[in-house]
Amino acid sequence: MSTPENHRKYWRANLKLVFCCLLVWFIVSFGCGVLFVDELNQYKIGGFKLGFWFAQQGSIFTFLILIFFYAYRMNKIDSKYGVQEGDD
């Protein structure tokens, strides 16, 4: 049954998920690629310094993983609150 309280809980869960995904992406892209680059550059991955790798590749890979994670979690949230897509 669709109630205003159910809608609020659904959107609260959705916004919480979006915020968490954006936070992870920010930490990986800005934190690892800019703020902590000197500490990460002490290590190498594939012949490149880790800070450089995060700035060039790591944030993109993280973003792609977060897209799939978001879709998976939203399907779970949709099912929980009864707003999943139908099999039309």
N, C-alpha and C positions, 0 to 999 in steps of 0.2 A: 504494500500500500504506500502510495506517495503522499507524504505529509510535509509541511514546511520544515519541521524539525529534521526529518530525514534528508531534505535538500541541504539544510545547513551542515549536517554531519558529513554528507557527501562532498560538499565543496570545501569544507575544512580539511578533510582527508586529502583531497586533490591539491589544495594549496600547500599543505604540509609536504606532500611528495615533491611538488615543483620546487619549493624552497630547499629541500634537502638535496635534490639533484643539482640545482644551481650552486649551492654551497660547495658540493664536491667538485663541480667543474671549476669554480673560482679558485679553490685551494690548489687544484692540480695545475690549472693554466697560469694563474697569477702568482700563487704561492711558490710552486715548484719551478716555474719558468722565470720568475723575476726576483721574488723576495729571498728564496733559499738557494739561488743558483750557485753561489760560491761554495756552500757546503756540499751541494749535490755534485758539483764539478770535480770533486775528489774521486768520484767513481766513474767508470766507463761502461757503456753498453753498446755493443756492436762497433767499437772503435771510437765512439763519440762520447764526449763528456755528458754525464747524466742530466745536468741542468740544461744544456743545449738540447738534448733529446726531448726532455719534457716541453721545452718551449716550442720545438718544431713538430714533434710527432705525438708526444704523450697526451697533450690536451685534446688533440683531434681524436685519438683512440678512445680516450675517456669519454668524450662527447658522444661518440658512436655507441659505446657500451651503455651510456646513460639513456640514450634513445630507446634501446631495446628493453632496458630495465624499466623505464617509465611506462612503456606499452604493456609490459607484463604485469606490473603493479596496478596500472589503471584497469586492466581487465579484471583483476581480483577485486578492486574497489567497486567497479561497476557491478560485479556479481553480488557483492556483499549488500549493496544498497538497491539492487533490483533495477538497474538502469543499463544493463548490458544490451548490446546490439542484438536484434532478432535475426532469425534465419529466414527472412522473407523469401 
